Amino acid sequence: MPRKFLFAVGCLALSTAAFSGTPTTRPAGAPATQPATSRPAASRPAKPEPRRVRVQHVLVAFMGTLPGKPITRSYEEAEARATEALRRAKAGEDFGKLVKEFSDDEFPGIYGLTNDGAPPAPNFSPRSALVKGFGDVAFSLEVGEVRMLPFDPKNRRSPFGWHVIKRLE
């Protein structure tokens, strides 16, 4: 897979080993963003993950989190922007329009993912090529469901900012 394509997926396909910058961390005292869910994960019944998913996402980065892109917004501005994108997506606004308005990734921000252990498929990337949190959220969504993956540099689940992810298929 060419490096240009890897960067084009908004640094999602960059392995965590390729992330060489030190992202700005949450300011002291700032609350951590919680993923938006309809019910706690512990109360959801466990079910097998799909072999493949197609998702669309909004990536909202802030200064120092997205290598190669001169993002100037603060942590607080990025968190508010991602929260607004999630709110509007859950209210039923056209997700493609939200991607155009809010995302630091290239439009349309649609990616096909193949789950671990599933055979490769044309135009799909392996789940393992993405930051862990993105794949975890993408494969846990129902078709049409939207959820946020919060910025998380400590556990490397989402070191590039906030992801608002919608499962398309």
C-alpha positions in Angstrom: 0.0 0.0 0.0 1.7 3.3 -1.0 2.6 5.7 1.8 0.5 8.5 0.0 -2.6 6.3 0.4 -1.8 5.7 4.1 -1.6 9.4 4.8 -4.7 10.1 2.7 -6.8 8.2 5.2 -6.3 10.9 7.7 -3.5 9.1 9.5 -5.9 6.3 10.3 -3.9 3.8 8.3 -0.6 5.0 9.8 0.6 2.5 12.2 1.2 3.8 15.7 4.9 3.1 15.2 4.8 5.7 12.3 3.5 8.4 14.6 6.7 10.3 15.5 5.3 13.5 17.0 4.4 14.1 20.5 0.8 15.2 20.6 -0.4 18.0 22.8 -2.2 16.4 25.7 -5.4 17.5 27.4 -4.9 20.6 29.5 -4.8 20.0 33.3 -8.2 19.9 34.7 -10.0 19.5 31.3 -12.5 16.7 31.3 -11.9 13.7 29.2 -14.3 13.2 26.4 -16.4 10.1 26.8 -17.6 8.1 23.8 -21.2 8.7 23.0 -23.2 5.5 23.4 -26.8 4.7 23.8 -26.1 2.4 26.7 -23.0 1.3 28.7 -20.8 -1.3 27.0 -21.2 -3.6 29.9 -24.9 -3.8 29.4 -24.7 -4.6 25.6 -24.9 -8.2 24.7 -21.7 -9.6 23.3 -22.1 -10.5 19.6 -19.7 -11.6 16.9 -18.1 -8.8 14.9 -18.7 -8.6 11.2 -16.0 -9.7 8.7 -16.1 -6.4 6.9 -17.5 -2.9 7.5 -17.7 0.3 5.5 -17.6 3.5 7.6 -17.4 7.2 7.1 -15.8 9.4 9.6 -15.0 13.0 10.7 -11.5 13.5 12.1 -11.1 16.6 14.3 -7.5 17.2 15.2 -5.8 20.0 17.1 -2.3 21.5 17.2 0.4 18.9 17.2 -1.8 15.8 16.7 -1.8 15.3 12.9 1.6 14.9 11.4 2.1 16.9 8.2 -1.0 19.1 8.6 -0.8 22.6 10.1 -3.7 22.4 12.5 -4.0 25.5 14.6 -7.0 24.9 16.8 -6.7 24.2 20.5 -7.6 21.0 22.4 -10.8 22.7 23.7 -11.8 24.0 20.2 -11.3 20.5 18.7 -13.3 18.8 21.4 -16.1 21.2 21.0 -16.0 20.8 17.2 -16.1 17.0 17.4 -19.0 17.1 20.0 -21.0 19.4 17.7 -20.4 17.1 14.7 -21.6 14.1 16.8 -24.7 16.0 18.0 -25.7 17.0 14.5 -25.0 13.5 13.1 -27.2 12.0 15.9 -29.9 14.6 15.0 -30.0 13.2 11.5 -28.0 15.7 9.4 -26.4 14.4 6.3 -23.2 12.8 7.4 -21.3 13.6 4.1 -22.1 17.3 4.6 -20.7 17.0 8.2 -17.5 15.4 6.9 -17.1 18.4 4.5 -17.7 20.9 7.2 -15.8 19.4 10.2 -13.2 16.9 9.1 -9.4 17.3 8.9 -9.4 14.1 6.8 -9.9 14.2 3.0 -13.5 14.0 1.8 -15.4 11.7 1.6 -13.7 9.9 4.6 -15.2 6.5 3.6 -13.2 3.4 4.4 -13.8 -0.3 4.0 -12.2 -2.4 6.7 -11.6 -6.1 6.8 -11.6 -7.7 10.3 -8.7 -9.7 11.7 -8.9 -13.2 10.4 -11.1 -12.4 7.4 -9.8 -12.8 3.9 -8.6 -9.6 2.2 -11.0 -7.8 -0.1 -10.5 -5.3 -2.9 -10.8 -1.7 -1.7 -10.7 -2.7 2.0 -7.9 -2.1 4.4 -7.0 -4.6 7.2 -8.3 -3.5 10.6 -4.7 -3.9 12.0 -3.5 -1.0 9.7 -5.6 1.4 11.8 -5.2 2.9 15.2 -6.8 0.3 17.6 -9.6 2.5 18.8 -10.9 3.3 15.3 -11.2 -0.4 14.4 -12.8 -1.2 17.8 -15.5 1.4 17.3 -16.0 0.7 13.6 -16.6 -3.1 14.2 -18.9 -2.5 17.2 -21.3 -0.2 15.3 -24.6 -1.3 13.8 -25.4 0.0 10.3 -26.4 3.6 10.6 -25.1 4.0 14.1 -22.8 7.0 14.9 -20.3 7.1 17.8 -17.3 9.2 18.8 -13.9 7.9 19.5 -12.3 10.4 21.9 -8.7 11.7 21.7 -6.5 9.2 23.6 -2.7 9.6 23.3 -1.9 7.6 26.4 -3.2 4.3 25.2 -2.6 5.1 21.5 -6.3 4.4 20.7 -6.8 7.7 19.0 -3.7 9.9 19.1 -4.7 12.1 16.1 -7.8 13.7 17.6 -11.5 12.8 17.8 -13.2 10.6 15.3 -16.9 10.7 14.7 -17.6 7.4 13.0 -20.8 6.2 11.2 -21.2 2.7 9.9 -22.5 2.6 6.3 -22.6 -1.1 5.7 
